[in-house]
Amino acid sequence: MKSLKSIKNLLFLAIFGLFSAYFIAGCNETPIDDNQSDDEFIKEVLTQGTGSNNQEEDDLMSGESGDLDNGGAVYNGGGGGDTPIDSLIKWGRRILSVNISVTITSEGDSIKNASVTRTINGNYIIIGTVNNVVDTIVKPYTEVIKRNTVFKRIAYTPRPRFNWKLYRVSMADGGTTAPQNSNDYIQMQKIDAYVNNVLAYTFTGPDFTQVIFVTKRFGGDGIPKVRLGDQVKLVVTTVSQQSETDIVAWHWARNTFGFHRVPFDMTSSVPNPSGPGYLRTYEKTYTIYNTPPYVHRHGVFNGFISASTHKSLYDDSPVEFSSDLVGIPYRVVP
């Protein structure tokens, strides 16, 4: 029988061997971002986020297209009255594919300008009644959404993850390119945001990527901020080339209790004083959910406003779909 000392020695050698193997293996493992270039890391942030669970502005871009995906037709909450679709029951986007293109340019060794273009292919699905018969209309579409960002160097380490942080981020701007180009039919010109009856933000287009927010990390005001329970009113000004009333809606970010889309009401329509078409305003007031179980998550999110032609929803032709899009980043705090 082995002595107690021998047994202890064997246990020590076994444990030491296991530890040595683990240590050596660990030393041979290099984190992904150790092998990344600065540009590769920035592209990763813009397409995949940082894993902060919507707590950092760096994660805004990774969820962009998902915030628009209804997963198909959802209830609209309102009726129609036109033909060939007599009454609208449900409508919504079902995204089938997303292609992301990131273009990065450098200013010296401390600034990286990154332009993000998302090309979305999907089906616009409408369920309504045609001659008193429920019908489903599917309209294949392509939308392109652009956003500009700036990253700033904060350190010089071998790991890009520790060197670059989001410095500036713009609103998102885009619209359909097929079957119709949204710029030829309808464009949002201005968005006023009132928080608790006080004008808090004015965003001017039609190119909303020119609206830039400096992140709090670098001393800016950050993206628009609201609190749970705040009452928010959005006033959207559009120029439309169509005589029929357009369909404007606010698309909430995805939450634990589901996806939300809120239709706007048109409040004015006059001939466009500076060109062809009609100058129109749409309004909607809503409350940032704060009543269990419907409580908005804390963090950073994208909200989108869509402005679509009347025929996009009430004409069953698959070539009638034109929708302008503006994305507003926002932060929800307690």
N, C-alpha and C positions, 0 to 999 in steps of 0.2 A: 504494500500500500504506500502511495506517495505521501510525503510529508506535507503538512499544511503550507510550509514555505514554498515547496515546489508547485503546489496548486496555485498559489498566489502569483508566482512568477509566470506560469502558463497563462493565467487570466490577464495579467498585465501585457504580455506579449500579444495576445489575441486582440485586446482592446487597442493597443498601440498600432497593430497592423491595420485594423479597420479604420482608425483615425487617419493613418498615413495615406491609405488608399483614397479616402474621402477628400483629404486635403489636396492630394495630387490631382484628382479629378477636378476638384473645384478650381485649382489654378489653371487647368487646361481649358476651362470654360470661359469664354469671353462674351459678355453681354452684347446683345445685338447692336446697341448704339455705340459700342467701342469700335465697331467696324464701319459705322456710318460716316458719310461726309456730312457737313453742315446742311447742305441742300437736301440730302436724303432724310435727315431728321425732320426738317421743316415740312417736307412733303408728308411724312408720316403723321405729324401733328394735324395737318390740314385735312387729311383723309381718314385718320383713325382716332384722333384725339389723344389725350394724355392719360385717360383712365381716372380722371378726378371726379367722376360721377356727377357731371354738370356743375361743379363748383368753381371752375376756372374758365375765363373767357377763351382760353386756348381750345376748349372742347366745343365751341359753337359750330365750327364748320363740319365736324364729323357727322352731326345729326341732321344736316340741312335738308337733304332730299327726303329722309324719313318723316320729317315734320309735315310734308305735303301729301304723304301716302295715306289715303283713306282706306286702302285695302279693298276698294270697290265702291259700289253705290251705298250711300248712307242717307238717312231721312233728312229731308230738306226743311220741313216744318212750314211749308207754304205751298199754295196752289198756283196754277198757271192761268190758262184762259186763251192761249193762242193755239194755232194749228201749225204743223201736223201733230205736235204733241199737245194734247188738250189739257192735261193736268200732270204736273211733275210730282213724282212720289219720292224718288231717291236719286242722288247723283254723287259722283265722286271719282277721284283718280285711283287707278291701280298701277303702281310703278312696276315695270318689268325689268328695266336695266338702267344702270347709272354709269356713265363714263366720266372720270375726273381727270382734268388736265391742270397742272400747276406750272406756271412760268415764274422763275425766280431770277431777279437781277440784284446785283450787289452795289452798295455805295461804300466804298472803302472796305474795311474789314469789320465794321461794327453795325451795318444796317443791311437787311435783306428784305427786298420788296417782293411779295409773292401774290400773284394774281391767280385766282381759282375759278375755273370754269367747269360747271357740271352740266353734262348733256343727259337729259332724262328721257327715256322712251317708255311709254305706257299706254294704257287704255282709259279713256274717259267714258265712264259707264253711266248711262241714264236709264232709269226705270220710270215709265209714265204710262198714261192711257192715251191710246190713239183710236178714235172712233169708239170710245167706251171699252176698249180691249187693252189690258195691261200688256205692254211691250217693253223689251230691253233693247237699247241702242248702244252700240259700242263704237267709239271713235278713237282710232289709233292716233297718237300724237307724239310730238317731240318738243321738249322745252329746254331752253338753255338759261342757266342762272350763273351770274358772275358776282364775285366779291373780291375786294382788294384787302390785303393785309400787309403789315410791316412787322418784322421781327428785329429785335435789338439785342446786341451782344451784352452780356452782363459779366462774363468771365472768360478766361483762357485756360480751359482744361482739355484733356484728351477726349472728353465725352461731350458731344454736342448737346445732349440733354441738359447739361448744367450751364451751357454757354448762351443759349438763345431763349428769349421769352417774347411772347406776343406784345407788341408795342402799340400798334394801331389796328383797328378793324373797321371795315365799312359796312354799311347796310348791303343787303343782297338785292340784285336787280336782274330781271329776266322776263321771259315770256315764251309763248309758243313760236316755233319756227316752221312747224308743219302740224296739221294741214294748212294753217294760215299763219302768217307772220303778225304777231300781236301789234307791232308798231304801225301797221297799216290800218288798224281798226280802232284800237283804244289804248290810251296811255294815261297812267296816273301822273299828275303834275305836282301835287303837294299833299302832305299828310300832317294834320294837326292832332296832337295828343293832349287831352285834358285829364288831369288826375285830381279827383275830388273837386271838380268844377273850376280848376285853375289850369290855364294853358301852361303845360310843362315842356313840351317839345314841338318844334316845327321842322319838318323834313321836306326839303325841296328837291324835285326831280326836273325833268323825267329820268335822268341818269342818277339813281339813288346811290350808286357806288361812290359818288363824290361826297356823300355824307360820312364823315370819319369820326370815330370815337377813340380817344386815347385811354388806354387801360389804366386802372387805378394803380397798378404796380409801378407805373412811371409818372405818377402824380396827376393823371387826368381824372375827369369825372366818371370815366367808365361808361359802359353801355346804359341805356335807360333803365331806371330802377322803379319798381313798384313794391308795395307791401300787401300782405294778405289782407283781404277785406277792402282794398282800395277800389273806388269806382273810377273806371276809365272810359272816356269817350273819345272815339276816333272819328275825325272828319276827313274824308278823302275827296280830293278834287281831281276830276278826270276830264280828258278831252276825247270824245267819242265821235266816230264818223258814221255812226248808225242812228237812225231816228228812233228805234225802239230803246226802251230802258235797258241798260246793261245790268249784269248780275255781279254785285260786289260782296265779298265775304272775307271775314277774318278767320284764319286757321290757327287755332291754338296748338301749342306744342303737345306732344304725347305725354300723358300723365299716367299715374297708377290706375286711374279710373277711366281711361279711354281717350279717344280722340275727339276734338271739338271743332266745329265750324259754325260761325255765327253770321247770318246774313245781315247786310246793311239795308237801311231805308234811304231812298233817294229824297233829298230835301229841296233841290232846285235843279232846273235845266233851262239854259238860255243859249241862243246862238253864240258860238265861239267868237269873241270880239277880235281875236288876233289871227284868225284863219278859218278854214272850213270846219264843219262839224258842230258839236255841241259841248258847251262847258257845263259840267254837272258836279254836284256835291252829294255825297252819301255819308250817313252818320250811323253810329251804333254805340250804345252805352252798355257796359257789362261790368261785373264785379269779379275781382280776383278771388276765386273760390276760397272760402275759409270756414265752411260749415261741414264738419265730419258727416259722412265719409268723404265728401267732395272737398278736399283741401289741396290746393296747388302745391306741388313740390317746391322746395327752396332751391335756388341755383340759377344757372344761366340757360336760356332757351332761345329758340327762334320762333317768332310768330310771322306768318305770311298773310299778306292781303292779296287776294286775286280779284281782278276786274275782267270779266268775261262778257262777250257780246251776248245779246238775247238769243240769237240763233244757236249759240253754242249749246244751250240747254233745251231750247224749244223747237229746234229743227232737227228732224231725224236723219238729215244727210250727214254722212261721215266726214265730209269735207268742210263742214261748218263748225269750226272750233278755233276760237282766238281768245287767248287769255293773257293778260299782263300780270306780272308778279313783282311784289316788293317784299323783301324780308327784313323784319325789324328784330334785332337782338335785344333781349331784355333780361334783367335779373330780378328774381323774386326773393324778398327778404322777409323775416318774421314781422 
